[in-house]
Amino acid sequence: MTGMKLPALIAVLTFFLALTSCGVYSLSGASVEGKTIRFSMLDNKARNVVPTLAPALTEKLRSRILSQTGLTSQNGPAAEPDYELSGSIMAYEVTVSAVQNTQQASQNRLTITVHISFKNNISPKASFEQDFSRFADFPASQSLQSVQSGLMDQIGDQLADDIFNKAFVNW
């Protein structure tokens, strides 16, 4: 019976290897036809500017896409890449999300909104421009400065997932 399992296992592994090596699908569910992508640093157009946000969020997007697709990052004015990703941070806002005793804030919410332009030079119909927004709540008893780094990291991961899924998984 083990003689039958080994050929089946080899066939399954060969199938998955063929899918991922041909550049059409990855195990993440991404549909990738191209080989190169160009990333532009996100512009920070938010009213409240955090100097580390644009580079950190750009790097999260870059890392997420490169690690899940096998694409190669292309910088500079060389040949046109298969994909191009650029955008702007449009909002970085703190609002009250819950009140206590109808007068005092008990929870605050940090919301980050980005506008993304994704250009697919292989299949132009798959190109898009879209706003993505995510938030995280934190206790009003804590200052934004004390939780800001962790919240930006958490929200950045969510935004990177959303943008990746829109660009390559078509969710």
C-alpha positions in Angstrom: 0.0 0.0 0.0 2.9 2.4 0.6 4.0 1.8 -2.9 0.8 3.4 -4.1 1.1 6.5 -1.8 4.6 7.5 -3.0 3.7 8.0 -6.7 0.6 9.9 -5.7 2.6 12.1 -3.4 5.2 12.7 -6.1 2.4 13.6 -8.6 0.8 16.1 -6.2 4.1 17.7 -5.4 5.0 18.0 -9.1 1.6 19.6 -9.8 2.1 22.3 -7.1 5.6 22.9 -8.2 4.5 23.4 -11.8 1.8 25.8 -10.7 4.1 28.0 -8.6 7.1 27.9 -11.0 5.2 28.9 -14.1 4.4 32.3 -12.5 0.6 32.0 -12.9 -0.4 31.0 -9.4 1.2 31.0 -6.0 0.2 29.0 -2.9 -1.2 32.3 -1.4 -3.9 32.2 -4.1 -2.3 35.1 -6.0 -2.7 35.2 -9.8 0.6 36.6 -11.1 1.4 36.7 -14.8 4.4 39.1 -14.7 7.9 39.1 -13.3 8.6 42.6 -12.3 7.0 45.3 -10.2 8.0 48.9 -9.4 7.1 50.5 -6.1 7.0 54.2 -5.5 7.3 55.6 -2.0 3.9 56.6 -0.6 3.3 60.3 -0.4 2.0 61.5 3.0 -0.8 63.9 2.3 -2.5 63.4 5.6 -3.3 66.4 7.8 -1.4 64.8 10.6 1.9 63.6 9.3 3.9 60.9 11.1 7.4 60.9 9.5 7.9 57.2 9.8 4.5 56.1 8.4 5.1 56.5 4.6 8.4 54.5 4.6 7.1 51.9 7.0 3.8 51.3 5.0 5.7 51.3 1.7 8.0 48.6 3.0 5.1 46.6 4.3 3.5 46.6 0.9 6.7 45.8 -0.8 7.6 42.9 1.5 4.1 41.4 1.4 3.9 41.5 -2.4 7.4 40.3 -3.1 7.2 37.4 -0.5 3.9 36.2 -1.8 4.3 36.5 -5.5 7.9 35.9 -6.5 8.0 39.1 -8.4 11.3 41.1 -8.6 11.4 44.7 -7.6 12.4 47.0 -10.4 13.6 50.5 -9.7 14.7 53.3 -11.9 13.8 54.2 -15.5 14.8 50.8 -17.0 12.3 48.8 -19.1 8.6 49.2 -18.1 7.8 46.8 -15.3 4.8 44.4 -15.5 3.2 46.1 -12.5 3.4 49.5 -10.8 2.2 50.5 -7.4 2.1 54.0 -6.0 -0.2 56.0 -3.8 -0.7 58.5 -1.0 -1.6 58.4 2.7 -4.7 60.5 2.7 -5.7 60.4 6.4 -4.2 59.7 9.8 -6.9 60.5 12.3 -7.7 59.8 15.9 -11.4 59.9 16.9 -13.4 58.8 19.9 -14.9 55.4 19.4 -16.6 54.8 22.7 -17.8 57.0 25.6 -18.2 56.3 29.3 -20.8 58.1 31.4 -21.9 59.9 28.3 -19.2 62.6 28.8 -15.8 60.9 28.8 -14.1 59.0 26.1 -13.2 55.4 27.0 -11.9 54.3 23.6 -10.1 56.2 20.8 -9.7 55.0 17.3 -6.7 55.5 15.0 -7.7 55.4 11.3 -5.3 55.3 8.4 -6.6 55.8 4.8 -4.4 55.3 1.7 -5.2 55.9 -1.9 -3.5 53.3 -4.1 -2.9 53.3 -7.8 -2.1 49.9 -9.2 -1.1 49.6 -12.8 -1.1 46.2 -14.5 0.8 46.6 -17.7 0.1 43.0 -18.8 -3.7 43.1 -18.3 -4.7 46.8 -18.1 -8.3 46.0 -17.2 -6.9 44.7 -13.8 -5.5 48.1 -13.0 -7.2 50.1 -10.3 -7.2 53.3 -8.2 -8.9 52.8 -4.8 -9.0 54.1 -1.3 -8.2 51.6 1.5 -9.0 52.4 5.1 -8.3 50.4 8.4 -8.5 51.3 12.0 -7.5 50.1 15.5 -9.0 51.1 18.9 -7.0 51.9 22.0 -7.9 52.9 25.5 -8.5 56.6 26.0 -6.4 56.4 29.2 -3.3 55.8 27.0 -1.7 58.5 24.9 -1.4 58.1 21.1 2.4 58.4 21.4 2.6 55.4 23.7 0.6 53.1 21.4 1.3 54.6 18.0 4.0 52.3 16.8 2.1 49.1 17.6 -1.1 50.5 16.0 0.7 51.7 12.9 2.2 48.2 12.6 -1.2 46.5 13.1 -3.0 48.7 10.7 -0.2 48.6 8.2 -0.4 44.8 8.1 -4.2 45.0 7.4 -3.8 47.6 4.7 -1.0 45.5 3.0 -3.2 42.5 3.0 -6.2 44.4 1.5 -4.0 46.0 -1.2 -2.3 42.7 -2.0 -5.7 40.9 -2.2 -7.1 43.5 -4.5 -4.1 43.5 -6.8 -3.3 39.8 -7.0 -6.1 37.7 -5.5 -9.1 39.7 -6.8 -11.0 39.6 -3.6 
